[in-house]
Amino acid sequence: MLFKTLASAVFYGRFARAFSALGYRQAARGFSATPFDLTGQRWLVTGASGGIGKAIALEANRLGAQVVAVARSKNKLDALVSEASAPERLGIEVCDLSSLEAISDWVGRFQSSASGPVDVLVNNVGVLLNQFVLTDEGIEQSLATNLLGPVLLTRRLLSEGGLSTDSTVINVSSGGMYATPLELDSMIAPDPQHFDGVRAYALHKRAQVVWTHHWNSVHPKGPVMQVMHPGWVDTEGVKTSLPGFRKVMKPILRTPIEGADTVLWLGAQRPAPPKEGIWLDRAVQPEHAFSMTKKTRVSVEDLVAYLDEALAKFL
Ligand SMILES: NC(=O)c1ccc[n+]([C@@H]2O[C@H](COP(=O)([O-])OP(=O)(O)OC[C@H]3O[C@@H](n4cnc5c(N)ncnc54)[C@H](OP(=O)(O)O)[C@@H]3O)[C@@H](O)[C@H]2O)c1
């Protein structure tokens, strides 16, 4: 308990300024004032009915892109269309992205009616769950949503022509990943009796970073994959999953559009992906902040082998 409290104090002390709205607003002083022009681009954004995903979808639409927004709630997606600057360029798709079968079926349907590869895929969907829940496929729900679903979606889109070598995939990770090294056993099979949703989430988000760099090493000609984190953003997800954190931090949480900024910038500017590191506020930051997260007993190959095995039936 004492260790956990101390670890939290170190974590928040280290990141409070950079991850809050203070960090964003400081960084934004150096941003160009020229608006992005996404005219002619096709974007596919997951988890787009609320929070950061909604901000990404609406802003990409406003900046000229054709956007497909994916989430579970048809009502929330309908509301998204009513808020869009150009509703004729905003498509909505209902899919439970924690279900591997649903993703697999959806990609097949989407690709059969698609007019070509998307320019930008934003793997934004992500959840931090405080309860241990298994999906119908027997996978812990946040693992399915945060890691297995996005990996399956990306790989299936690639194999079915939904991504080209010119496409960019943007994975939305989290600064929470700074708390942990890559670990597989506790990520794949968390103890249901002592489930720690914050730790599970950190493990998924660390794995996303490792997977991103691996992807670029095996796809040198593209599609390019980027991994970023949005900082601390005031969203429904934070309100539900981390009510205590939100209560204390609310005055300095970022707005969803501030959290969305680096995704929009990456999609508009298409910088080369770094071999290491994670984007925050349009700049690459180290992917380790504490030496203990560099020490791991598992390798990127172990992670890839796990992903291959877990997704084999759907690839
Ligand atoms: N907010 C932060 O401070 C923060 C910090 C670091 C990283 N992030 C990351 O940023 C991303 C977005 O976070 P957020 O705070 O905006 O989340 P949020 O407010 O909880 O919104 C999540 C979105 O994902 C959708 N969603 C959830 N489960 C889904 C599923 N199984 N299938 C399809 N859609 C699903 C939700 O819509 P439906 O209910 O309609 O499905 C909603 O549109 C996540 O990857 C998160 O880890 C957020």
The ligand as an ORCA input file, in Angstrom:
! r2SCAN-3c Opt
* xyz 0 1
  N      -8.958     10.730    -21.436
  C      -7.686     10.663    -21.086
  O      -7.192     11.383    -20.203
  C      -6.778      9.710    -21.783
  C      -5.424      9.686    -21.391
  C      -4.557      8.819    -22.030
  C      -5.008      8.022    -23.047
  N      -6.328      8.051    -23.394
  C      -6.766      7.165    -24.472
  O      -7.519      7.896    -25.413
  C      -8.487      7.059    -26.005
  C      -9.844      7.700    -25.881
  O     -10.113      7.895    -24.497
  P     -11.370      8.724    -23.982
  O     -11.016      9.207    -22.636
  O     -11.814      9.659    -25.035
  O     -12.449      7.543    -23.839
  P     -14.029      7.622    -23.592
  O     -14.469      8.971    -23.195
  O     -14.363      6.484    -22.676
  O     -14.605      7.279    -25.033
  C     -14.397      5.992    -25.520
  C     -15.037      5.837    -26.867
  O     -14.823      4.491    -27.274
  C     -16.069      3.876    -27.552
  N     -15.962      2.488    -27.133
  C     -15.700      1.995    -25.899
  N     -15.695      0.655    -25.931
  C     -15.932      0.299    -27.206
  C     -16.057     -0.942    -27.870
  N     -15.947     -2.113    -27.221
  N     -16.301     -0.943    -29.200
  C     -16.436      0.214    -29.877
  N     -16.339      1.420    -29.310
  C     -16.094      1.462    -27.984
  C     -17.111      4.672    -26.781
  O     -18.356      4.701    -27.436
  P     -19.535      3.637    -27.335
  O     -19.894      3.584    -25.896
  O     -20.565      4.237    -28.235
  O     -18.992      2.375    -27.862
  C     -16.519      6.080    -26.859
  O     -16.866      6.657    -28.103
  C      -8.365      5.709    -25.302
  O      -7.545      4.851    -26.045
  C      -7.682      6.061    -24.009
  O      -6.969      4.972    -23.463
  C      -7.218      8.868    -22.792
*
